[in-house]
Amino acid sequence: MPTVALLEDDPATRERLAGIVREAEGLALLGAFGDLRSAQAWLAAHDAPQVMLVDLQLPDGSGIELIRRLRREAPQTESMVISVFGDEAHVVAAIEAGATGYLLKDAGADEIVQAIVRLLAGESPISSAIARHLLRRFQPVPAAAPASPLTPREREVLQLIAKGLSYSRIAEALTMSPNTVTSHIKQIYRKLAVNSRGEAVFEALQLGLLKPPAG
Amino acid sequence: MRRRWLLLAGGGVALLLWGLARLGEAPAELLLQRASFSETIDDEAAREVALPHRWQADCADCRTVWYRFELPRAEPPREAQAIYLRGVAHNSAVYLNGRLLGSGGRFSDPVARLGARALLLAAPVPLWKSGPNRLYVLVKAEQAPLGRMPAPALGAEALLQPLERWHTLLAVTLPQVFATAAVMLGVVMGVLWFYRRREADYLALAGATALWALHAFSAMVLEPPWPAPWWDAWLGGTRALAATALLALSLRAAGRGTPRARLGLAAAALFGAALAGPVGATAVLFVLAAAGALLAHAGWRAREARRLLCGLALLLAAAADGLGGTTALLPLVVGAWFAVAGWQQLLGFVQTLNAVELLNIDLEALVQARTAELHAQFDRVRELERHQLIAAERERLMRDMHDGVGGQLVSLLAMIEADRRRPGELATAVRDALDDMRLMVDSLDPVDDDLNAVLAMLHDRLAPRMRLAGVALQWDVALLAPLPGLTPARVLHVLRILQEAVTNAIRHGRARQLWFSAADADDGATLVLRDDGSGFDGAAQPTGRGLKNMHRRAAECGATLAVHSVPGHGTTVTLRLPRC
């Protein structure tokens, strides 16, 4: 049975999300944590879950640290950002740290369970705003700059997502199967995490999601 | 400058001139002041005359005359002797005991003119005898009235030679030096004028200087190259012109009279100065004296040393020469005058250049200061604009919050306080509030005039809600042309209108199916939302707050909104969005 753990500092939201996962058929909740320290401590002592739901703003640090650690130590774990707005500033920083999906905090129970199941099936959710942001970020710069890590195909997919086309319409337009579209998106996420680790740290610092290392 | 200093300086100039005039003068005890004068050598009719002597009265038609000096000696002199003659008109030859000691130059016509030159002739010891010695001086003048014989000095050559050197320096060398300097400055002035035609001062000075130099160099010529009348006319003409030019310059420098009056005065002066003979010579003296007086007076009034001293020197030199000093001071002083005037003009030019340069530096500094000021001002304006933008944005967000999230939170509070325990309603209210906030956040995302991006954001927000409510959504959006003017404010209005329409369809119309389409229109884009809900009476006035808000927002973003509804047949909302 797929295992899920949860890191969210707001007790009410944590309880709600925990309840939804616990009651979902086919999902097992391994733990729900309120701060970064306890989540880290638990991970040090236990096997990593298959899915980790992570809030970014925590009382003792940023959830990005946990996402990055999982990416390093437990690459098979899928991390999902829990966000109020699903805005690109939060989500993209998390994706660059290694997250492969995001959840809105007020999403309905069915939606949440479905998002987790889809993530495990290899699908990564992406919004048009995030697609636009990624396009801007990986804009091919004339000369001298390192080539964009995205393939032309991946750019096309992102462009159509930014325009608001559904996966099936995209698949139709690019003559590929809807599964290929989702795998493209997953691939884009992976590239982001690999390509911009240093940049992501910088960006996270800029956004105030990370505190600069002491000393 | 104080008048006291001016007086002192003037006194200094007078003293200097007096001293200069005296420098080449022989001691009185060496002068031979009497001679016997005759028309031919050893003439019976010879008679005693006092020297200096103008012989016109004694021999009206003589051009050549003889002066004889009896110099008895007990024994020959021990050291070499010399005869020193200054101011002979025009040429002379000196004989001692029948031996020629020397002469000034040519005796045939046109006769040589010693002019300002002094004649120092050695009378060596062997020529002297014990007992009577005879000294003859032959003098030839161009015309009898001009003939003049000064008192010769006889003494030790060693004593007289330095005097002769001083005299030559003052009467010959220095005037030549000044004339040369004046010519060079005149050339410079001429060149300056050539490049600055409007500066008539340069031309006037260059012309006057040229005239003066012509005269000065001509007057130095010992043996006239042309027949005497022509040569005299030439000398007199250049002298008159130079003196007149000098007067004109002085008038100008003194700032007296109108240009016309100056011209008239100069013409009168020229007329007088150009007269031949002694009258013309005297007129020239008066012209120069007048010029000097004018300048000196102007300098005195303006308390300015330069003009005062130049004028005074001119005035005094003219007076001294008029009174018949042995050394003519005017050639020296006028030469110096021109040199000073030229130098002054050149200095003025250089000072103007310097001033322009300084002005340039000042201007540059000024421009830099202005630039910095402009930058600062620009920064201030930009800062102000930024503040205004922030203020406007804040106002916009506040108004939106008031209409949306604020109201929803208030009603939420009311529900909680009433404790009506309707969890479904509470959840809906909270979700509405969150949706409102998300639309606001979305509206701030830069979309670069891409309406597709705006609609995509809306779809991202709507789709989960529709799924939750079990409502089907048919989304039919073409790839749209860019729509210029999609500001955050406009984007938010569009998002809110469509959100409100969807909410109305689901909540009030109980719709199960929604159709949304967007397509380019002639002047922008047309967005249509259709539902299969219950509809309402379209003819009735829109009373709901939702509909009113939709119309207000459409008006604010320059769009037209049409709501068409028939009870039982759903509602169609059409939003036409023009380009801005």
HADDOCK unambig.tbl for C-alpha pairs under 7 A between the chains (distance, minus, plus):
assign (segid A and resid 85 and name CA) (segid B and resid 438 and name CA) 5.94 0.50 0.50
assign (segid A and resid 127 and name CA) (segid B and resid 460 and name CA) 6.35 0.50 0.50
assign (segid A and resid 128 and name CA) (segid B and resid 453 and name CA) 6.96 0.50 0.50
assign (segid A and resid 128 and name CA) (segid B and resid 456 and name CA) 5.90 0.50 0.50
assign (segid A and resid 128 and name CA) (segid B and resid 457 and name CA) 6.09 0.50 0.50
assign (segid A and resid 129 and name CA) (segid B and resid 457 and name CA) 6.45 0.50 0.50
assign (segid A and resid 162 and name CA) (segid B and resid 453 and name CA) 5.98 0.50 0.50
assign (segid A and resid 162 and name CA) (segid B and resid 456 and name CA) 6.91 0.50 0.50
assign (segid A and resid 163 and name CA) (segid B and resid 452 and name CA) 5.02 0.50 0.50
assign (segid A and resid 163 and name CA) (segid B and resid 453 and name CA) 5.10 0.50 0.50
assign (segid A and resid 163 and name CA) (segid B and resid 456 and name CA) 5.94 0.50 0.50
assign (segid A and resid 164 and name CA) (segid B and resid 452 and name CA) 6.56 0.50 0.50
assign (segid A and resid 164 and name CA) (segid B and resid 453 and name CA) 6.49 0.50 0.50
assign (segid A and resid 164 and name CA) (segid B and resid 455 and name CA) 6.93 0.50 0.50
assign (segid A and resid 164 and name CA) (segid B and resid 456 and name CA) 3.90 0.50 0.50
